[in-house]
Amino acid sequence: MNIPSQISTLLAGIVLTLVSLWYGQNHNLLPTAASEAAPLVDNLFNAMLTIGTGIFLLVNFVLVFSFFRFRRKPEDQSDGDPVHGNIPLEIVWTAIPAIIVLGISIYSFDIYNSEGGFDPMDHSVAHGQHQMKGSAMAAPLIAQADPNQAKDAAVKQNPVTNAVEEEIPARRDAPAIGIESPRVGSIPSGKEPLVINAAGMQYAWLFTYPDEIISGELHLPVNRPVVMNITANDVLHAFWVPEFRLKQDAVPGRQSEIRFTPTVEGDYPVICAELCGAYHGAMKTHVLVESQTAYETWLQSMKVAQAEEQNHAIALTPATMTDTQYLAPYAKESGVTSEMLHQLHPMS
């Protein structure tokens, strides 16, 4: 039985659409969606994958069909019919991709705007009373574009980390991922955001919490908004948590800001997504999303540990240490024994 070409084309289109829709929603290619904005990004990815699957199947079907349908027969030694172009067909295959690209662009910009991308200067939530000291290794934390503000930054020596601490200035032109109510990532009324400073360096992340708690791993209470100020102390880095669908460059001399709300408890990797040196692949830590009670318990334990470390550091200042105590860390690295240190005599 001969099926009319119109019917066969319609059936093929229906099958193609159903297969594309099914795979676009059941691909299982993404990790756990663990932030408030992650479902929006996933929906965009699913839509793009659905369209891409349909185009892939259509193009390959046309190629295979043309290979068998229009191949030259063994007894046919003539040239093919001359092709002068098909204006309606050219309009169709130009208009359809243009419509698809325009639709994806509008959808993408809508999600970008819902995360605050069109309003990067809106920092009414994050600044003012939420400013705190950020841990840094050097002056690049202060944007050089504003020398007066850099000059006024308070600098002091931290006895715990032996690092220079500076007041991080309020964000001016840094890009941000964050939004105001009622958009995703907004700060609900009565829910205080947690402000954290993140500094990237070769090859580690340093996170500074309120009360100057410093840690190399990121702890976050679940369902609490987070405002993160990000910078770099040496070269370009990138803060990336795949489960949060979140990535932000860390740029030396510039402070960027991202806002998000973790929604699923778990242990997720924090990865540097910019090539930053020979050991870039080892620049990893993790973010632990936990209950508010567990977070406060961890924070309290860090306060106790850092207070003990500070007291120990004060007790062992260079002015009060003996030659053996002062040289011990360096001697260990150089292979010098304690007996050799005891043989040291002051120079006359």
Order of alpha helices (4+ residues) and beta strands (2+ residues): alpha-alpha-alpha-beta-alpha-beta-beta-beta-beta-beta-beta-beta-beta-beta-beta-beta-beta-beta-alpha-alpha-alpha
